[in-house]
């Protein structure tokens, strides 16, 4: 047993020679044929329809990797079977390994080595999967001549000599070891002697959900008026559900409306060994305690969507494992990610996640403590809400999309010659935009993905929403959005005042807020003019019955721009220029062109005043929405053909993007890192990056590419858009593909999970600009070619 991960390089070199010989034997002589096949990641694991937590974990991981990165690599599965458990699988399963047949291990190693497509092998390891076959399993790893990643689902502290030796041997044959908790990482170092540099923590993945109203779900599942306790998972004695049953009488004495849901069927392995004895024991205990009206067994392996709904209607989730060394629990993770306040025994996973809030830790097999903890939570709605909110934010980074990003980055690191990450572009999804919109307009804020009516409305958000829907209709001709276009236009008209100015803030009761009296509304006015100008440029595309909007639109626009010359704010002037540019794209109006010139000349004067000593900008600082200023000057040139506008637009924009784009990634200026020209030009403060600044940058890049046709602008559009998909400093998604919403910001250590109007509309502006510049397939193919070229 001499092979380790270090000297696997010799094996890999030998294997490449073997692959070339194999290709020749199959008359595959053209190297380009090989290159068109994406590298393949093979995952060895249990897999559905086998009912097993690791099988479910692997399916979720495979599906998410394919959804996000199938242009970067393909993912296939080698399903673990036994003599007693054989299944018919989906097309994901390429190979099978019968762990009860000794020859199956050697055959699989030879098959993998001959498979020229397989680039990396990932092992989902659990001791029970290879019981009495551990030596065969280790020899399998030794014979595989491809890089190996081992995922340890269980890491037991204080191992005996045999287990310690086996884990060390497994780890020595792997390029990397993945664990799911800090406790497991520390245990591998302290008890098994592994180096930290070889270990990567990727938490158990969780599902993005819609956060449906709890009471609505209770009514759907005939639990109206109940306080719901629940637990779920494949049943076995390790669940220790009897502790909860023994606690229930005390809980019921205080809360007569309690019901305890026991969700899940008996684990297939347990069923084979001892039948359904554990469940029958629980049922007898329910009867003996006289609590049958307060306990419901849901003896099913539920479909994921139904399971997530049960968890969302749960008031308190109970995790009562009696195994002090259980490293991680998928059921625990899913419950927290659904907003469940938790009462848990002190497994390492629970202690890590709940240390700052989110739930209560109780001792193992302590019904009295469990009862007191549950009662304290059921007595205090605010405490439950606080724990729910904490848990949701704590688990946000563990979404399967984020887990997939961490896995994909590791694959790229291991095989950078073949794998360059290409983020799949999500389909355009207007679901959350529609959810945020009433018959009056688009609401300003949301709590998570739930619209917050108390936040009221703003002109800003509705103007941007109209801009998005106009662009969307221009691309798609989808008549289903015409009513939304009218709603947003009506809102803008509602905000327009007799003095030719717009108010910005509107309460939910449709009256204007006093906030309009205390804030500078120039930017809001500029954005409204930008949107109205764009609407004028495409209103002729709307069906005839919507042409009645045209005279109202033209009148508001004409009266609004009459005051435009009085506005002094830099960004407001830029927004106005853009609006006038679009309104003149069909027919030139000399009076509005004159306004364009006057505003543009001001920007030129500002640039000349500030631009010196390597600082090529309009102000003495970088702040927010920077990209819109050079973009506006470029629009001015497109209308007037004055060369000074084009020259300054390019020099200032190139200066800006040289600052915010570094190493094939973007970091826009945030409100925590505004930079004066006397400061060193280094972005040294992470956090508070806003989706709107990414969107403005992408809009500007699109316009500059349209004029200059320089590939740098084209490539940076994709780089900037990938920020939404996970190519940011946290390596986490900002766009939620499940809800269609966009998170409100990227902070230093976390993502703001609220999905308000500004962020969601900003994402859609960016997404539609990508569709305008590329079709989605072309964009993904361009990424592939560009990043491969960069890596070379």
Helices and strands as residue ranges (DSSP letters): H 8-25, H 31-36, E 40-45, H 53-69, E 74-81, E 93-98, H 102-114, E 118-125, G 127-130, H 134-143, E 147-152, H 161-172, E 176-179, H 182-192, G 196-198, E 199-201, H 214-220, E 227-232, G 237-239, H 242-254, E 258-263, H 268-274, H 277-289, G 292-294, E 295-298, H 304-313, E 316-319, H 330-337, E 341-345, H 348-354, E 359-362, H 367-378, H 381-395, G 396-398, H 400-414, H 431-435, E 443-447, E 450-458, H 459-476, G 479-481, H 482-495, E 505-506, H 515-518, H 522-538, G 539-541, G 544-546, H 549-561, G 564-566, H 570-583, H 590-610, E 621-622, H 627-640, H 643-660, E 661-662, E 665-666, E 675-676, H 691-708, H 711-725, E 745-746, E 751-752, H 757-773, H 776-791
